Amino acid sequence: MDAEIIAVGSELLTAGRIDTNSLYLTGQLNALGVEVVVKEVVGDHRGRLAEVIRQAMRRARIVILTGGLGPTEDDVTRDAVAEALDRRQIFHEEICLQIEERFRLMRRRMADVNKRQAFIIEGAEVLPNDRGTAPGQWIDEKDCSLLLLPGPPHELEAMFGRLCLPRLERIVPRQVIRVRTFRVAGMGESDLDQLIAPVYTKYQNPATTILSGPGDIQIHLRACCTSEAEALALLEEVGQPIEALLGENIYSRDGEPLEAAVGGLLRKLQATLAVAESCTGGMLAERITSVPGSSDYFRGGFITYTNRMKQQLLGVPEDILKEHGPVSAQAAEAMAAGARLRTGSTFALSVTGIAGPEGGTAETPVGTIYVGLAGPSGAEACRRRFLGDRARVRAFAAQMALDTLRRRCATVSK
């Protein structure tokens, strides 16, 4: 069974607002085995919204509208649904009295415009709102169930969980959706797809989605079956050969981020970590400490943006900086070795480079990054060049550093 979600509100079409309701609803529907096939955001325009509703009802068995049930003129959801269904709206005196009582409890006088919230579309079932003034509505139209839910998340989640979910459980055919997520570092998206496409293209179920970020690729396998055992078996059937092809490039099999995977390896080795950052300016330490419990293995770090700080805080020799420069393999190694020595950590990572947009040379162009790693067996550094703006280069650099440590820890733990 398919569903579509329509978020209503012109504010959601601005740069500063995110539709979090659709994320919550997608999770709840997926748990029922319902596939969300379309999400749309529509501004406060009755005619456009009515047309979107008509199209959605032709395609999906469940259509959920969020928002636009308030009392003001720009709250057009009720009007648009009535237009799309060619139904009247009927004023309910008892709902108006309930809204009025809510205002009285708040020691406020209800404005006349709130009476608009007491209009219910002909044939709709009222969904009482115990968290706000706007009641929801459930409408069955031929083979489609149309749900009108309030926009504030605390109201929507309470209403959906209490009133809509039990009803959907009764009408949705038994179906199970299970997902397996592999996360991969150290490969480009095109190289990865060329390698694993012969495996996943044989299957329509599970469906495969590949998402790419700076230095990080996610492979989502999504199986939809009548039982959990069948779904898990399908995921294993497709996932196993993908794992064999990607090998050590896979750092997570449950969707956890790279910093969490690294933390798990450090715990396993009972090892500790320090960092020394230049061009990333603390991004690496921020990612490491974003993991709950990271104090078990992370001892601290240094942000040494100038040569003077590299010398004073990390003990990088002056002759290295003069002869090779602060953006060099030698400087990265010395930074990592200094951080390890000063913190007494098992491992230390360093990052130095030119994030741009200026500062590059012919020998060291913008985007050049050196990552140093110091451990019990000594220090080493590797060089990469990343293309993109300053933020993208810095994100790649932090990912590269974490992946360098991950691979070293994986080798040690074998």
N, C-alpha and C positions, 0 to 999 in steps of 0.2 A: 504494500500500500504506500502511495506517495503522498507527500504533503508539501505545501508551499506556505511561506511566511511573508507577510506584507507588513513592513514597519511604516507607520504613518507619522508624518511630521516634517515640516520644512527644515526644522533645526537639525535633523539627521542628515541633511544634504550639505551642511556646512563642514568646515575642516575640523572644528573642535569637538564634535560629538560622535560617539561610537554607539552603534546599536548592540547593546549587550543582551537585550531580551532574546534576540534570535539565537544567540549562542546557548543560552539556558534552554530554550525550547527545543533546539536541535538535539541537545544531549538527552532530554527527556523523551523525545520522540524516537530517537535511535535506540534507546533502552527498550522501547516497545517493539522494535523491529520495523519502525516506520522510516522510510527514506525521505529526507528533505531534499527535493530536487531543484527548487528555486527559492531564492530570497530576493526580495525587492524592497527598495525604499521609495516611497511616494510622498511628495510634498502635499501641503494642505490645499488641494484643488479637487473639488467634488467630482467634476466630470472625468478628470484623468484617473482618479482613484476608482470610480465606478467601472471604467473600462478595464483597468488592471484586475479588478475583482472578477469580472465576467470571464476574462481569459484564464485566470487561475482556476476557476471552478470548472472550466472545460477540460483542464489538464489533470487536476489532482482530486483525490477523495477527501482530503482534509485541507482546509484553507484557514490560516490563523492570521487575524489582523491585530496589531498591537498599537495602542495609542489612538489619539483623536477622539476620545470619549468624554472629554472635559466639557465645561459649560460655555466656552467662548465661541465666537463666530468662526474661528479658524479650526475648531474641532469638528471635522466634516465626516468622520467615519460612519456614524449612524445614517446621515443623509446619503452618502455614497452607496452604502449597502442597500438601503431602501430603493434607490434609483436602479441599481444593478439588478435587483430581484423584482422590481416593479411591485413593491408592497408599500402599504401605508405605515405610518408611525402612530402609535396609540399612546396617549398620555395615561400614566398609572399614578393615581392619587396616592396610593399606599407607599410607592417608592419615593414620591416627593416628600411625604411626611417623614419617612426614614432619613432622608437626606437632611431635612430640616432639624430633626432630632439630633443628628450628629453635630450639626453646627451649634445647637443649643448646649450640648455637652462640652463643646470647646469655648462656650461663653461668647459666641459670635452670632450675628444675625445673618441668615442665609439671604444672599442676593437673588433677585428674581431670575437672573440668567441661569442659576443652578437648576431651575425647573426643566431646562432642556435635557438634563440627564435622566429625567423620569420618562422620556419618550422611548418606547420599546417597539421594535419592528414587528409588524403583524406576523404571528405564528412563532415568534422567538421564545425560547426559554430563558428566563432571567437567571443570571449568575450573580448572586449577592456578593457585594464587596465589603468585607469586614475590616478593610484597611484604609478605605477611602470613600469618596462620594459617588464614583462612577460605577454603576453595575455593568457587568459583562453580559453578553448575550450568546446563546447557542442556537443556530438555525440549521435545520436539515432541509436541503433543497435537492430533490431527486437523489442522485447518488453521491452528493457532496455534503460534508458537514462544515459549516462556516462558524468560526469562533471569533467573537469580538472581545478582546481583552484590554484592560487599562494599560497605559504606558509606564507609570512608575514601577520599577522592578519589584519592590517589596509588595506592591499590590498584585501585580501580574503573577509572581511566583506563588503567592498564597492562594490565589484564585485557581490557577492551573492545577496545582498540587492537590487541592482539596476537592474541587468540583469537576475539573475536566479530565484529569488523569484516570480516575476510577471508571469514568464513562468510556474513555478511549480503550481502556483495557478490555472492556466487554465487547467492543465492536471491531477491534483490530484483529485480523487473523494472526494466529501464533506464528511469529517469525523472530529470528535472532540475528542481530548484527554484531559482529566481532571484528576488531581491528588489531593489526600488528604493525608496529612502526619501527623500522630500522633507521638509525641515523649514522651517517657516513662522513668521514673527514679524510682529506688528502687526495680527493679525486674531483675532477671536473664533471659537471652534469652530463655533458655529451658523451664523455668516455664511459661514465657509469651506465647510461642508458643503452649505449651500443653493446655493453657487456651483458646486461640482464634482460634486455627486450626479448630475445628469443625464448626466455622462460615465461615472462608474465603475459606476453601477447597471445599465448595459447588459451588464456582464460578470460571469460567475461565476468565470471564470479570465482574468486574474488576480483574486484576492480582494483586497479593499481593507479596511484597518484604519486608523482615525483615533484617535490618542492625543493627549491634551491635558495640558499642564503649565503652570506660571506663565509666561504670555507666549510659550509655545512650543507648536506643534502639529506632530506627526509624521504623515505619510501613508505607510503601508506598502503597496506593491503587491507581491503575491506570485504569481508565475506558476509553474505546475507543468506541464511538457511532456515529450515524449520526447527532445528535443534542446535544447542550450543556445541554438542559433540561433533556434529556435521560441519559447523562453521570452523571450529578449531582444527579439524582434520584437513579442511581445504587450505587454511592458512599455513599449516605445516607442509602440505604438499607443494605449495608454491614458494613458501619461505625458505625451505631447506636448500634447494638448489641456488637460490639467490645468495644465501649465506655462504655457501661453498665458493661461489664465484667472487664475492667481495672480500672474503677472508678478514684479515686484520684491519681493513679499512672501516669495518663496522665497529662503532664504539658503543652503541646502545641498541637493545632489542625491545625496549619498552617505551621509547620516546623520551627518556631522560636526557638532559643537555650534557654537553661535553664536560663542563665543570663538575657535574655530579658523578659522571663516570670516572673522572680523574680522582675525585675524592674517595670513591670506593676502592680504587686501586691503592691509594696511599694508605688507607686504613688496613687493607689486606697485608701490605708490606710493613705496617707499623712505622711508616716513614713520615717525615715532616717536610714542609716546603716554605721557601721564601721567594720573593720576587724583587727584581730591580727593573724599573720601567723608565723609559725616556719618552719616545714619541706617543706611547699609549696613555701616558699621564694618569695611571691608576685604573684603567679599564680592566686590566688583567686581575688585579687584586679585587676589584668590585665583583667580577664574575665568580672568583673563587669563594669569596665570603658571602655570596648570595645563597649558597647551599647551607641549609640548617645543619649545625654541628661541625662546621668547617674549622672551628677552633681546636678540634681534635688533632688537626694536622697542619694548619696554616699558622706560621709564626709571625709573619709580618712582611713588610716590603719597604722599598725605597723608591721615591720618584726623583730621579736625578736628571734634570732637564739641561743642565749646563756642564761644561767640562769641569769646572771647579767643584760642583757637587759630586760628580763622578769620582773625582780624586779624593775629596774629603770624606764622603760617606761610604764609598765602596772601595777605596784604595786602588783605583785604576791608575797604573803608572803613567806619569806625564809623557814619557817617551812614546808609549803606545798611541796616546791621543795626538801627539805631534806628528809621528811618522805615518800612522794609518788613519787617523781621524776618529771622531766619536761614532760615526756610522761605518763600522767595519767588523769583520769576524773577530779580530783581536780584541776590540773594545767590548763586544758582546760577551766573549769568553771571560774577560777580566771582570766585567760587571756581575756575571753570574757567580764566579768564584768568590768575589768580594761579599756578595749577599749571603752566600752559604757560610763563609767564614764568620761573618759578624753575627749571624743568628744561630749558628750551630745546627743548621737544618740538614736533613739528609740530601735534599735536592734544592736547587735554586734555578729559577728561570730569569732570563733577561730579555728585554726587547729594546732595540734601538733602530732608528730608521728615519726616512724622510716621507712624512705623510702628505706634504704639499699644502697648498697648491704651488708653492715656490720652494726654492732651496736646492733643487736638483742640479746635477752636473752631468757631463757626458759619461763619466765613469760610474756615477751614482745617481741615476735619474730618480725623479719623484716616483714614489711607490716602492722604493727599495727598502727591505726590512731584513734585519738580522735578528735571529733568536738564539740566545745562548742557553746552554743547559750544563750545570755543574752538579756532579754527584760523586759518590765514593771513588769512581774510576777516573775522575778528572773532568775537565771542561771542554766543550766543543760548541761550535756555532754553525748555523746554516743560513743561507741567503735565499730570499725569494723576492720577486717583484710583483706587486699587485696593481692592477689598473682600476681607476675610479676616483671619486672625490675623497677628500680628507677623511670623512667619517667611514667610508667603505674600506679604505686602506687600513685604518686603525682597527676596525672590526676584524678584518682578515688577519692582522698581526696578532691580536689576542687569541684568535682561534688557532692560528699556527703554533703559538707557544704552548697552548694547552694540549694540542695533538702531539707535539714533540715529546712532552712529558708523558702523555698516555702511552705512547709506543715504547718509551724507555721502561716505564713501570711494567708494562705487559711482558716485555722481554725478561726483566728481572724476576718476575713472579713465576715464570715457567719452570 
